[in-house]
Amino acid sequence: MIESNALSGIIEGVIEDVSRRTVPISQLKEKLTNAPVLRDAYAALSKKDLSLIAEIKRSSPSKGDLAAISDPISLAKSYQQGGADLISVLTEERRFRGSISDLVRIREAIDLPVLRKDFIVSEFQVFESRILGSDLMLLIVACLPKSQLIDYYQIATELGMNVLVETHTIDESEIALDIGAKIIGVNCRNLKNLEMDKSTFELILPRLPESVVKIAESGISSRSEVQRVAELGANAILVGETLVRSGNPIHTIKDLLNR
């Protein structure tokens, strides 16, 4: 499915970790009746002004440790106060030091929709995401064969979640459109070699139709960069590293969005 690279190493770890907590889907379905009421992530990302997804991110394979984030709830509240429209929570443990507990606790503490930022590679994780209260779930085209991508997208949609379909190439963006994605992310970081190429925004964003919500991901750290991706057609930006390292995320959000 995926050649040997950084991404395949991440996925191998995810599969191993998920296998330890996997239970029959029938058991998960029984828990759906108690799942949190979902918030409208699509509406939060498709408003007239540029939207911002603020990310809780402790570490990454490309940069290593970014921030300790001993109090993720406080940080999420700062994001909300600063004017973020949606909170992204990393739940992948090995490379990103994320936590499912972070997602659950943060969602209980704020009013904004929440994105589960993880590498979804199993049906179990799709149902798990809904039970945890994920309003928006990430599916990465590079992680899955198209048939699985379609299946997981359909299941997530039937469960009421919005889905962010992440792409890195023109071919991947065409796959995202083929499966009917309404929210498409363009990530300028190559997940195979972890290098960043901001020309990816220029290559893909203008090609996406106005009918989809377009999100620019990775490498955005200044107001000028925000303006550039907006000019290219982005409806929203996802910012993690810049915010967790800023020391004043409220000010940084306002500065990025010119508010």
C-alpha positions in Angstrom: 0.0 0.0 0.0 2.7 2.5 1.1 6.4 2.4 0.3 8.9 2.4 3.2 9.1 6.0 4.4 8.3 8.2 7.5 4.6 7.8 6.9 4.7 4.0 6.8 6.7 4.0 10.1 4.0 6.1 11.7 1.2 3.9 10.4 3.0 0.7 11.7 3.1 2.2 15.1 -0.6 3.3 15.0 -1.7 -0.2 13.9 0.2 -1.8 16.8 -1.2 0.7 19.3 -4.8 0.4 18.1 -4.7 -3.4 18.1 -4.2 -3.2 21.9 -7.5 -1.5 22.5 -9.6 -2.8 19.6 -12.9 -4.4 20.5 -15.6 -5.8 18.2 -17.5 -3.1 16.3 -20.7 -4.5 17.8 -19.5 -3.3 21.2 -18.7 0.1 19.9 -22.2 0.4 18.3 -23.7 -0.2 21.7 -21.9 2.9 23.0 -23.1 5.2 20.3 -26.3 6.1 22.2 -24.2 7.8 24.8 -21.9 9.6 22.4 -21.7 13.4 22.7 -24.0 15.6 20.6 -22.0 16.7 17.7 -21.1 20.3 16.9 -21.2 21.7 13.3 -17.6 21.7 12.1 -18.6 22.4 8.5 -20.3 25.6 9.5 -17.3 26.7 11.6 -15.0 26.3 8.6 -17.3 27.7 5.9 -18.1 31.1 7.2 -17.4 34.2 5.2 -14.1 35.2 7.0 -11.1 32.9 7.0 -11.4 30.3 9.7 -8.6 29.0 12.0 -8.1 25.5 13.3 -5.8 25.8 16.4 -3.9 22.6 17.2 -2.8 21.1 20.5 0.5 19.6 19.5 3.4 18.6 21.8 5.7 17.0 19.3 6.2 16.0 15.6 8.4 13.6 13.7 9.9 16.5 11.8 10.6 18.9 14.6 10.7 16.7 17.7 9.5 18.2 21.0 7.6 21.5 20.5 6.0 22.2 23.8 5.3 20.3 27.0 1.6 21.4 27.2 1.0 20.2 30.8 -2.4 21.9 30.8 -4.0 21.3 27.4 -7.4 22.5 28.6 -6.0 25.9 29.5 -4.4 26.1 26.1 -7.6 25.1 24.3 -9.5 27.8 26.3 -6.8 30.4 25.2 -7.4 29.3 21.6 -11.1 29.8 22.0 -10.6 33.2 23.6 -8.2 34.3 20.8 -10.8 33.6 18.2 -10.1 30.1 16.9 -13.0 28.5 15.1 -12.1 24.8 15.8 -9.6 23.0 18.0 -7.5 20.2 16.6 -6.3 17.6 19.1 -3.5 15.1 18.3 -4.3 11.7 19.6 -1.4 9.8 18.1 0.9 8.8 21.0 4.3 7.6 19.6 5.4 10.4 17.3 3.2 13.3 18.4 2.8 12.6 22.1 -0.9 13.0 21.7 -3.7 11.6 23.9 -7.3 10.5 23.6 -7.8 11.8 27.1 -6.8 15.3 25.8 -9.5 15.2 23.2 -12.2 14.1 25.7 -11.3 16.6 28.3 -10.8 19.5 25.9 -14.1 18.9 24.2 -15.9 19.0 27.6 -14.2 22.3 28.5 -14.8 24.3 25.4 -17.7 25.2 23.1 -16.0 24.8 19.7 -16.0 21.8 17.4 -13.1 19.5 17.8 -11.0 17.7 15.2 -9.4 14.4 16.1 -6.0 14.6 14.4 -4.7 11.0 14.0 -3.9 8.5 11.4 -7.2 6.6 10.9 -6.4 3.2 9.5 -9.2 1.0 10.8 -12.9 0.9 11.1 -12.5 0.7 14.8 -11.0 4.1 14.9 -13.9 5.6 13.0 -16.4 4.4 15.5 -14.1 5.3 18.3 -13.8 8.8 17.0 -17.6 9.3 17.1 -17.8 7.9 20.7 -15.1 10.2 21.9 -17.0 13.2 20.5 -15.0 14.0 17.4 -17.0 16.6 15.4 -14.4 16.4 12.6 -12.4 13.4 11.8 -9.2 13.3 9.7 -8.7 10.9 6.8 -5.4 11.1 5.0 -5.5 10.0 1.3 -1.9 8.8 1.5 -2.7 6.4 4.4 -5.4 4.3 2.7 -6.3 2.5 -0.4 -9.2 4.3 -2.2 -11.7 1.5 -1.3 -11.0 1.9 2.4 -11.0 5.7 2.2 -14.5 5.5 0.7 -15.7 3.0 3.4 -14.4 5.1 6.3 -15.7 8.3 4.8 -19.1 6.9 4.4 -19.2 5.4 7.9 -18.0 8.6 9.5 -20.6 10.6 7.6 -23.4 8.2 8.5 -22.3 8.6 12.2 -22.8 12.3 11.8 -19.2 13.5 11.8 -17.7 15.9 9.3 -14.6 14.6 7.6 -11.4 16.4 6.7 -9.8 14.6 3.8 -6.1 15.5 3.7 -4.1 15.6 0.4 -0.5 16.4 -0.6 -0.6 16.0 -4.4 -2.9 16.8 -7.3 -3.7 13.1 -7.7 -4.7 12.8 -4.1 -6.9 15.9 -4.4 -8.7 14.3 -7.3 -9.3 11.2 -5.2 -10.7 13.4 -2.4 -13.1 15.0 -4.9 -14.0 11.6 -6.3 -15.2 10.3 -2.9 -17.3 13.4 -2.4 -15.2 15.1 0.2 -16.8 18.4 1.3 -13.8 19.5 3.4 -10.3 19.1 1.8 -7.0 19.8 3.4 -3.9 20.6 1.5 -0.8 19.8 3.6 2.4 21.2 2.3 4.5 18.8 4.4 5.5 15.6 2.5 4.6 12.8 4.9 7.1 10.5 3.2 10.2 12.5 3.7 8.8 15.2 6.1 10.1 18.0 4.0 7.9 21.1 3.4 7.2 22.6 0.1 4.8 25.6 0.2 4.4 25.6 -3.5 2.0 22.7 -2.9 -0.5 25.3 -1.8 -0.1 27.1 -5.1 -0.4 23.9 -7.0 -3.5 22.4 -5.4 -5.7 25.1 -3.7 -6.6 27.0 -6.9 -7.6 23.7 -8.6 -10.2 22.8 -5.9 -13.8 23.9 -6.7 -15.5 26.6 -4.7 -18.1 24.0 -3.6 -15.6 22.5 -1.1 -14.1 23.9 2.0 -10.4 24.2 1.5 -7.9 24.1 4.4 -4.2 25.0 4.2 -2.2 22.9 6.6 1.4 23.2 7.8 4.0 25.9 7.6 1.8 28.9 8.3 3.5 31.3 10.8 2.9 34.8 9.6 0.1 37.2 8.6 1.6 37.4 5.1 1.4 33.6 4.7 -2.2 33.6 5.8 -3.0 36.3 3.3 -1.3 34.2 0.5 -3.2 31.0 1.1 -6.4 33.0 1.3 -5.7 34.5 -2.1 -5.1 31.0 -3.4 -8.6 30.0 -2.2 -8.2 28.7 1.3 -11.3 29.0 3.5 -9.4 28.0 6.6 -5.9 27.4 8.0 -4.6 24.8 10.5 -1.9 26.1 12.8 -0.1 24.1 15.4 3.6 24.7 16.0 3.4 28.5 15.7 0.7 28.6 18.4 2.2 26.2 20.9 5.6 27.9 20.7 4.3 31.5 20.8 3.9 32.0 24.5 0.8 34.1 23.8 -1.6 32.1 21.6 -4.4 34.7 22.1 -2.3 37.5 20.6 -0.8 35.2 17.9 -4.3 34.1 16.7 -5.5 37.7 16.5 -2.3 38.7 14.7 -2.6 35.9 12.1 -6.2 36.7 11.5 -5.7 40.5 11.7 -8.5 40.9 14.3 
